[in-house]
């Protein structure tokens, strides 16, 4: 467990905003979001309460900033080599980049998911963030996310990804084998949802090999079961 800084000098490197987000996510790994106080975050980040108030109004606002930071990491992480792949392959690639970006925060992800199960209001707020993020993920995969149909796709993808995260938080394999299998299955099921990539996924078989995320030790096929 990381040491808790008690002064600005002892705080994590980077901007105050980044230090606050990092401190909050570290605390979220150890406790529920409803048990985390703003003074505790400020102390751990090595910033004043005034500086914290200037940047964030609540713990949920800090969590939203974390989600936005993950979005940017995924959006900036593409290398353009998937452009000729089918839409489902492109979306798989984007969502696996999101999994990789979330990996250092796996314990915090588990914590926020447990809190959301107990708190319907928190679950709704997280869903709103997730839908917005998944609109960007669809866009990154070069899949239309505009208008009512795009919103349906984004909501469907948010629910799909939430189910994948249930596997992810308990997947200890460095290659994310179980998580990849879960994502592959969920994308196959997504073709059944009205308006959710049905016309795009129809001719793409499930569990095809993943060029970028294949585990060479397991052969050419992604695992077919959790």
ZAKERO-114056 format. One record per residue: z, x, y of N, C-alpha, C in turn. Coordinates in steps of 0.02 Angstrom, whole numbers, padded with zeros to 5 digits. Example, Ala and Ser with C-alpha at 12.3 -4.5 7.8 and 13.67 -1.06 7.14 Angstrom:
MIMAR, 00390, 00660, -00284, 00390, 00615, -00225, 00390, 00660, -00165
MIMAR, 00354, 00642, -00112, 00357, 00684, -00053, 00394, 00645, 00002
//
This chain:
MIMAR, 00000, 00042, -00060, 00000, 00000, 00000, 00000, 00044, 00062
MIMAR, -00042, 00025, 00111, -00046, 00065, 00172, 00018, 00059, 00212
MIMAR, 00034, 00113, 00248, 00094, 00113, 00290, 00082, 00068, 00351
MIMAR, 00134, 00037, 00375, 00129, -00007, 00432, 00140, 00033, 00496
MIMAR, 00089, 00038, 00541, 00099, 00075, 00603, 00147, 00040, 00649
MIMAR, 00184, 00077, 00687, 00234, 00048, 00732, 00218, 00062, 00805
MIMAR, 00164, 00097, 00818, 00146, 00111, 00887, 00071, 00115, 00894
MIMAR, 00046, 00114, 00955, -00025, 00119, 00967, -00053, 00183, 00937
MIMAR, -00016, 00239, 00943, -00040, 00302, 00916, -00045, 00301, 00840
MIMAR, -00001, 00260, 00808, -00001, 00259, 00735, -00051, 00209, 00707
MIMAR, -00084, 00171, 00751, -00129, 00119, 00728, -00193, 00146, 00698
MIMAR, -00230, 00104, 00662, -00293, 00125, 00632, -00343, 00146, 00685
MIMAR, -00390, 00189, 00665, -00441, 00211, 00712, -00488, 00154, 00727
MIMAR, -00526, 00160, 00783, -00575, 00109, 00801, -00552, 00069, 00861
MIMAR, -00593, 00020, 00879, -00577, -00023, 00936, -00515, -00065, 00921
MIMAR, -00484, -00091, 00973, -00426, -00134, 00963, -00445, -00195, 00921
MIMAR, -00504, -00222, 00934, -00526, -00281, 00896, -00531, -00265, 00822
MIMAR, -00562, -00209, 00804, -00569, -00190, 00734, -00501, -00175, 00704
MIMAR, -00457, -00143, 00741, -00391, -00127, 00715, -00351, -00190, 00701
MIMAR, -00359, -00239, 00744, -00323, -00303, 00733, -00349, -00338, 00671
MIMAR, -00415, -00340, 00663, -00444, -00371, 00603, -00422, -00335, 00540
MIMAR, -00424, -00268, 00542, -00403, -00229, 00484, -00329, -00241, 00468
MIMAR, -00288, -00244, 00519, -00216, -00255, 00509, -00204, -00324, 00479
MIMAR, -00238, -00374, 00505, -00231, -00442, 00479, -00252, -00446, 00406
MIMAR, -00309, -00416, 00389, -00333, -00419, 00319, -00286, -00382, 00272
MIMAR, -00256, -00327, 00296, -00207, -00292, 00255, -00145, -00335, 00243
MIMAR, -00122, -00370, 00294, -00065, -00415, 00287, -00083, -00473, 00241
MIMAR, -00145, -00498, 00248, -00166, -00554, 00206, -00168, -00535, 00132
MIMAR, -00176, -00472, 00118, -00174, -00449, 00049, -00105, -00455, 00019
MIMAR, -00053, -00456, 00061, 00016, -00456, 00038, 00050, -00524, 00045
MIMAR, 00024, -00568, 00087, 00058, -00631, 00099, 00009, -00686, 00118
MIMAR, 00034, -00747, 00121, -00008, -00804, 00139, -00023, -00803, 00214
MIMAR, -00080, -00831, 00233, -00099, -00832, 00303, -00048, -00869, 00345
MIMAR, -00017, -00921, 00316, 00032, -00960, 00354, 00097, -00922, 00365
MIMAR, 00106, -00867, 00330, 00167, -00827, 00337, 00157, -00765, 00381
MIMAR, 00098, -00757, 00408, 00082, -00698, 00449, 00091, -00715, 00523
MIMAR, 00134, -00677, 00557, 00147, -00689, 00628, 00106, -00643, 00673
MIMAR, 00094, -00666, 00733, 00054, -00626, 00780, 00089, -00561, 00799
MIMAR, 00155, -00562, 00805, 00191, -00501, 00822, 00184, -00450, 00766
MIMAR, 00184, -00473, 00704, 00176, -00429, 00646, 00107, -00397, 00646
MIMAR, 00056, -00436, 00664, -00012, -00409, 00668, -00016, -00356, 00722
MIMAR, 00012, -00372, 00781, 00009, -00324, 00837, 00043, -00259, 00818
MIMAR, 00101, -00264, 00785, 00137, -00204, 00766, 00097, -00162, 00716
MIMAR, 00068, -00195, 00668, 00030, -00159, 00617, -00034, -00128, 00646
MIMAR, -00064, -00163, 00693, -00126, -00137, 00724, -00112, -00085, 00778
MIMAR, -00049, -00081, 00801, -00032, -00034, 00853, -00059, -00055, 00921
MIMAR, -00057, -00121, 00935, -00078, -00147, 01000, -00022, -00189, 01029
MIMAR, -00026, -00201, 01093, 00024, -00244, 01125, 00009, -00317, 01110
MIMAR, 00059, -00359, 01117, 00048, -00431, 01109, -00001, -00457, 01161
MIMAR, 00002, -00429, 01221, -00045, -00450, 01273, -00117, -00435, 01254
MIMAR, -00128, -00375, 01226, -00195, -00357, 01205, -00219, -00403, 01148
MIMAR, -00173, -00418, 01103, -00190, -00463, 01048, -00208, -00532, 01074
MIMAR, -00169, -00557, 01121, -00182, -00623, 01149, -00249, -00625, 01186
MIMAR, -00267, -00571, 01219, -00331, -00568, 01254, -00390, -00575, 01206
MIMAR, -00381, -00549, 01146, -00436, -00548, 01098, -00437, -00606, 01050
MIMAR, -00378, -00630, 01029, -00375, -00682, 00979, -00320, -00732, 00995
MIMAR, -00335, -00796, 00983, -00286, -00848, 00998, -00243, -00868, 00938
MIMAR, -00264, -00848, 00878, -00228, -00869, 00818, -00247, -00824, 00759
MIMAR, -00209, -00830, 00705, -00227, -00792, 00645, -00294, -00815, 00617
MIMAR, -00309, -00880, 00623, -00373, -00903, 00597, -00431, -00875, 00639
MIMAR, -00420, -00866, 00703, -00472, -00836, 00744, -00486, -00764, 00722
MIMAR, -00434, -00729, 00699, -00444, -00661, 00673, -00482, -00664, 00608
MIMAR, -00465, -00713, 00566, -00501, -00721, 00503, -00575, -00736, 00517
MIMAR, -00589, -00778, 00566, -00658, -00794, 00583, -00695, -00732, 00607
MIMAR, -00661, -00688, 00643, -00691, -00625, 00665, -00707, -00580, 00605
MIMAR, -00663, -00581, 00555, -00676, -00544, 00494, -00739, -00570, 00459
MIMAR, -00746, -00636, 00455, -00805, -00666, 00424, -00868, -00645, 00461
MIMAR, -00865, -00647, 00527, -00922, -00627, 00568, -00939, -00554, 00557
MIMAR, -00889, -00512, 00548, -00900, -00441, 00536, -00933, -00430, 00468
MIMAR, -00914, -00469, 00418, -00947, -00466, 00353, -01020, -00488, 00360
MIMAR, -01031, -00542, 00397, -01100, -00565, 00409, -01142, -00508, 00436
MIMAR, -01117, -00474, 00486, -01156, -00421, 00517, -01169, -00364, 00468
MIMAR, -01120, -00346, 00428, -01129, -00293, 00378, -01185, -00311, 00330
MIMAR, -01188, -00374, 00309, -01242, -00396, 00264, -01309, -00395, 00300
MIMAR, -01311, -00423, 00360, -01374, -00428, 00396, -01402, -00360, 00414
MIMAR, -01358, -00312, 00428, -01380, -00244, 00445, -01394, -00202, 00384
MIMAR, -01377, -00227, 00325, -01381, -00186, 00265, -01445, -00192, 00225
MIMAR, -01490, -00236, 00246, -01553, -00244, 00210, -01599, -00185, 00222
MIMAR, -01638, -00168, 00170, -01684, -00112, 00177, -01757, -00132, 00172
MIMAR, -01770, -00197, 00169, -01839, -00221, 00171, -01878, -00215, 00107
MIMAR, -01847, -00189, 00053, -01885, -00179, -00008, -01888, -00241, -00052
MIMAR, -01859, -00297, -00028, -01859, -00359, -00067, -01911, -00408, -00040
MIMAR, -01950, -00389, 00010, -01994, -00436, 00044, -02043, -00470, -00002
MIMAR, -02067, -00435, -00054, -02116, -00463, -00099, -02086, -00499, -00159
MIMAR, -02020, -00501, -00163, -01986, -00534, -00218, -01984, -00609, -00207
MIMAR, -01976, -00650, -00261, -01969, -00722, -00254, -01906, -00739, -00213
MIMAR, -01904, -00799, -00183, -01847, -00818, -00141, -01779, -00812, -00176
MIMAR, -01776, -00832, -00240, -01712, -00828, -00275, -01689, -00756, -00282
MIMAR, -01735, -00710, -00295, -01717, -00640, -00300, -01692, -00613, -00233
MIMAR, -01725, -00634, -00179, -01704, -00611, -00113, -01634, -00637, -00097
MIMAR, -01621, -00700, -00115, -01555, -00729, -00101, -01502, -00696, -00144
MIMAR, -01518, -00682, -00207, -01472, -00646, -00250, -01453, -00579, -00219
MIMAR, -01503, -00544, -00194, -01492, -00478, -00164, -01446, -00483, -00103
MIMAR, -01458, -00532, -00060, -01417, -00542, 00000, -01345, -00558, -00019
MIMAR, -01336, -00603, -00066, -01268, -00623, -00084, -01231, -00568, -00121
MIMAR, -01266, -00526, -00158, -01233, -00469, -00188, -01213, -00417, -00135
MIMAR, -01252, -00411, -00082, -01231, -00368, -00027, -01167, -00396, 00005
MIMAR, -01162, -00461, 00007, -01101, -00492, 00034, -01042, -00478, -00011
MIMAR, -01052, -00482, -00076, -00999, -00465, -00124, -00976, -00394, -00114
MIMAR, -01023, -00348, -00106, -01005, -00278, -00096, -00965, -00268, -00032
MIMAR, -00985, -00304, 00022, -00948, -00299, 00085, -00878, -00327, 00079
MIMAR, -00869, -00377, 00035, -00803, -00408, 00026, -00758, -00370, -00022
MIMAR, -00786, -00324, -00061, -00748, -00291, -00114, -00684, -00257, -00088
MIMAR, -00686, -00221, -00032, -00623, -00191, -00009, -00569, -00242, 00010
MIMAR, -00589, -00305, 00019, -00543, -00357, 00040, -00529, -00408, -00015
MIMAR, -00540, -00388, -00077, -00535, -00436, -00132, -00467, -00470, -00136
MIMAR, -00414, -00434, -00128, -00347, -00464, -00131, -00336, -00513, -00075
MIMAR, -00361, -00497, -00016, -00356, -00543, 00041, -00397, -00606, 00030
MIMAR, -00456, -00598, -00001, -00498, -00656, -00017, -00461, -00702, -00065
MIMAR, -00429, -00673, -00116, -00390, -00713, -00163, -00335, -00751, -00126
MIMAR, -00302, -00717, -00080, -00247, -00748, -00043, -00270, -00808, -00002
MIMAR, -00326, -00799, 00035, -00350, -00854, 00078, -00375, -00912, 00036
MIMAR, -00404, -00897, -00022, -00427, -00951, -00067, -00368, -00992, -00092
MIMAR, -00313, -00958, -00110, -00254, -00994, -00134, -00224, -01037, -00079
MIMAR, -00222, -01011, -00018, -00196, -01051, 00037, -00239, -01111, 00050
MIMAR, -00306, -01103, 00046, -00351, -01159, 00058, -00342, -01214, 00006
MIMAR, -00325, -01195, -00056, -00313, -01246, -00108, -00252, -01289, -00092
MIMAR, -00205, -01262, -00054, -00144, -01299, -00037, -00149, -01334, 00030
MIMAR, -00198, -01316, 00070, -00202, -01339, 00140, -00271, -01367, 00154
MIMAR, -00281, -01433, 00150, -00347, -01462, 00161, -00377, -01446, 00229
MIMAR, -00335, -01444, 00281, -00361, -01428, 00347, -00389, -01357, 00350
MIMAR, -00353, -01311, 00319, -00378, -01242, 00315, -00443, -01239, 00275
MIMAR, -00446, -01276, 00220, -00506, -01276, 00179, -00566, -01301, 00219
MIMAR, -00557, -01353, 00259, -00612, -01379, 00300, -00634, -01328, 00352
MIMAR, -00586, -01294, 00383, -00602, -01244, 00433, -00640, -01185, 00402
MIMAR, -00618, -01164, 00343, -00652, -01110, 00308, -00722, -01131, 00288
MIMAR, -00730, -01193, 00266, -00796, -01217, 00248, -00844, -01215, 00307
MIMAR, -00819, -01234, 00366, -00861, -01231, 00426, -00886, -01160, 00439
MIMAR, -00841, -01111, 00432, -00860, -01041, 00439, -00911, -01022, 00386
MIMAR, -00898, -01044, 00325, -00941, -01025, 00269, -01012, -01052, 00278
MIMAR, -01018, -01114, 00300, -01084, -01143, 00311, -01123, -01104, 00363
MIMAR, -01089, -01086, 00417, -01121, -01047, 00469, -01144, -00979, 00442
MIMAR, -01102, -00947, 00403, -01120, -00883, 00373, -01179, -00889, 00326
MIMAR, -01179, -00943, 00285, -01232, -00950, 00237, -01299, -00967, 00269
MIMAR, -01298, -00997, 00328, -01361, -01005, 00365, -01391, -00937, 00380
MIMAR, -01348, -00889, 00399, -01372, -00821, 00412, -01394, -00788, 00347
MIMAR, -01359, -00801, 00292, -01379, -00770, 00229, -01448, -00796, 00207
MIMAR, -01460, -00861, 00215, -01525, -00889, 00200, -01579, -00857, 00244
MIMAR, -01563, -00850, 00307, -01611, -00819, 00354, -01626, -00747, 00333
MIMAR, -01573, -00710, 00312, -01583, -00641, 00289, -01627, -00638, 00228
MIMAR, -01626, -00691, 00187, -01668, -00694, 00127, -01736, -00723, 00143
MIMAR, -01750, -00734, 00206, -01814, -00762, 00229, -01826, -00831, 00200
MIMAR, -01772, -00871, 00199, -01775, -00940, 00177, -01756, -00984, 00237
MIMAR, -01794, -01036, 00250, -01784, -01078, 00308, -01714, -01109, 00308
MIMAR, -01676, -01097, 00362, -01609, -01125, 00368, -01603, -01170, 00430
MIMAR, -01660, -01190, 00457, -01660, -01231, 00518, -01660, -01305, 00502
MIMAR, -01635, -01345, 00550, -01638, -01417, 00545, -01593, -01446, 00492
MIMAR, -01599, -01512, 00480, -01556, -01546, 00431, -01562, -01517, 00361
MIMAR, -01624, -01500, 00339, -01631, -01473, 00272, -01598, -01405, 00267
MIMAR, -01603, -01365, 00320, -01569, -01301, 00320, -01494, -01308, 00316
MIMAR, -01467, -01359, 00350, -01395, -01371, 00347, -01373, -01391, 00277
MIMAR, -01413, -01432, 00244, -01398, -01451, 00174, -01399, -01389, 00130
MIMAR, -01450, -01347, 00139, -01453, -01286, 00100, -01392, -01241, 00112
MIMAR, -01373, -01234, 00176, -01316, -01191, 00192, -01251, -01219, 00163
MIMAR, -01242, -01285, 00167, -01181, -01315, 00137, -01181, -01306, 00062
MIMAR, -01238, -01317, 00031, -01242, -01306, -00041, -01228, -01234, -00060
MIMAR, -01255, -01188, -00021, -01244, -01118, -00036, -01172, -01097, -00023
MIMAR, -01140, -01127, 00026, -01069, -01112, 00039, -01027, -01133, -00021
MIMAR, -01040, -01192, -00049, -01003, -01215, -00108, -01018, -01172, -00168
MIMAR, -01082, -01154, -00176, -01102, -01110, -00231, -01066, -01043, -00227
MIMAR, -01066, -01013, -00168, -01035, -00947, -00160, -00960, -00951, -00170
MIMAR, -00929, -01006, -00150, -00857, -01014, -00162, -00841, -01012, -00236
MIMAR, -00885, -01043, -00277, -00874, -01040, -00349, -00883, -00969, -00376
MIMAR, -00931, -00933, -00349, -00941, -00864, -00370, -00880, -00821, -00352
MIMAR, -00849, -00835, -00294, -00791, -00797, -00274, -00733, -00805, -00322
MIMAR, -00728, -00862, -00356, -00675, -00871, -00405, -00680, -00821, -00461
MIMAR, -00742, -00803, -00479, -00752, -00751, -00529, -00741, -00682, -00498
MIMAR, -00767, -00673, -00438, -00764, -00608, -00404, -00692, -00583, -00397
MIMAR, -00645, -00626, -00378, -00577, -00602, -00364, -00542, -00577, -00427
MIMAR, -00567, -00595, -00486, -00537, -00572, -00549, -00583, -00525, -00587
MIMAR, -00637, -00503, -00555, -00686, -00459, -00587, -00668, -00386, -00570
MIMAR, -00642, -00350, -00619, -00620, -00281, -00608, -00675, -00230, -00623
MIMAR, -00733, -00253, -00644, -00787, -00207, -00660, -00818, -00180, -00596
MIMAR, -00827, -00114, -00591, -00853, -00084, -00530, -00925, -00106, -00516
MIMAR, -00961, -00124, -00568, -01030, -00148, -00558, -01035, -00223, -00547
MIMAR, -00978, -00257, -00543, -00976, -00330, -00530, -01015, -00369, -00584
MIMAR, -01010, -00348, -00646, -01051, -00379, -00699, -01038, -00454, -00705
MIMAR, -00974, -00474, -00708, -00958, -00546, -00715, -00979, -00584, -00653
MIMAR, -00970, -00553, -00595, -00989, -00586, -00533, -01064, -00597, -00529
MIMAR, -01103, -00547, -00549, -01176, -00554, -00550, -01197, -00610, -00597
MIMAR, -01166, -00614, -00656, -01182, -00667, -00703, -01166, -00735, -00673
MIMAR, -01108, -00740, -00641, -01088, -00804, -00610, -01137, -00824, -00554
MIMAR, -01156, -00775, -00513, -01204, -00790, -00460, -01271, -00811, -00488
MIMAR, -01294, -00779, -00540, -01357, -00797, -00572, -01354, -00869, -00598
MIMAR, -01300, -00886, -00631, -01292, -00955, -00657, -01291, -01006, -00601
MIMAR, -01253, -00990, -00548, -01247, -01038, -00493, -01313, -01048, -00457
MIMAR, -01352, -00995, -00449, -01417, -01003, -00418, -01464, -01045, -00461
MIMAR, -01458, -01038, -00527, -01497, -01080, -00572, -01477, -01154, -00563
MIMAR, -01413, -01167, -00558, -01389, -01235, -00549, -01409, -01262, -00481
MIMAR, -01415, -01218, -00432, -01432, -01240, -00364, -01499, -01274, -00361
MIMAR, -01543, -01260, -00408, -01609, -01292, -00409, -01603, -01367, -00421
MIMAR, -01546, -01390, -00446, -01537, -01461, -00461, -01516, -01501, -00399
MIMAR, -01494, -01465, -00346, -01468, -01500, -00288, -01526, -01522, -00243
MIMAR, -01525, -01584, -00223, -01577, -01610, -00179, -01581, -01569, -00115
MIMAR, -01640, -01544, -00100, -01650, -01508, -00038, -01629, -01435, -00041
MIMAR, -01599, -01413, -00098, -01574, -01344, -00099, -01620, -01300, -00140
MIMAR, -01673, -01275, -00109, -01717, -01226, -00139, -01749, -01249, -00203
MIMAR, -01751, -01315, -00216, -01779, -01339, -00279, -01853, -01320, -00286
MIMAR, -01890, -01325, -00231, -01960, -01308, -00234, -01971, -01232, -00239
MIMAR, -01921, -01193, -00218, -01927, -01121, -00218, -01906, -01090, -00285
MIMAR, -01857, -01120, -00317, -01828, -01091, -00377, -01861, -01116, -00442
MIMAR, -01904, -01166, -00437, -01926, -01202, -00497, -01955, -01156, -00550
MIMAR, -01992, -01106, -00529, -02027, -01064, -00578, -01995, -00997, -00589
MIMAR, -01933, -00988, -00567, -01898, -00924, -00576, -01849, -00932, -00634
MIMAR, -01858, -00896, -00690, -01812, -00904, -00747, -01744, -00875, -00731
MIMAR, -01691, -00904, -00759, -01623, -00877, -00748, -01614, -00811, -00785
MIMAR, -01565, -00773, -00760, -01543, -00712, -00792, -01598, -00660, -00801
MIMAR, -01646, -00658, -00756, -01696, -00605, -00759, -01663, -00540, -00736
MIMAR, -01694, -00484, -00750, -01664, -00420, -00732, -01660, -00413, -00657
MIMAR, -01609, -00378, -00633, -01599, -00368, -00562, -01615, -00296, -00545
MIMAR, -01669, -00287, -00508, -01694, -00219, -00496, -01642, -00177, -00460
MIMAR, -01606, -00205, -00412, -01559, -00165, -00372, -01491, -00162, -00403
MIMAR, -01469, -00217, -00437, -01400, -00221, -00458, -01392, -00217, -00534
MIMAR, -01444, -00197, -00570, -01441, -00192, -00642, -01391, -00138, -00661
MIMAR, -01351, -00152, -00711, -01306, -00102, -00739, -01344, -00067, -00795
MIMAR, -01365, -00004, -00784, -01408, 00030, -00831, -01375, 00037, -00900
MIMAR, -01309, 00040, -00902, -01275, 00048, -00966, -01278, -00015, -01008
MIMAR, -01295, -00073, -00975, -01296, -00136, -01012, -01368, -00158, -01027
MIMAR, -01417, -00118, -01011, -01486, -00137, -01024, -01516, -00172, -00964
MIMAR, -01573, -00206, -00975, -01612, -00232, -00920, -01591, -00302, -00898
MIMAR, -01551, -00337, -00938, -01534, -00406, -00920, -01465, -00409, -00891
MIMAR, -01458, -00451, -00840, -01391, -00464, -00813, -01352, -00503, -00865
MIMAR, -01286, -00495, -00868, -01247, -00531, -00917, -01256, -00606, -00910
MIMAR, -01259, -00641, -00965, -01274, -00713, -00965, -01211, -00756, -00967
MIMAR, -01153, -00725, -00972, -01091, -00765, -00976, -01035, -00726, -00944
MIMAR, -00987, -00763, -00917, -00928, -00732, -00888, -00883, -00706, -00944
//
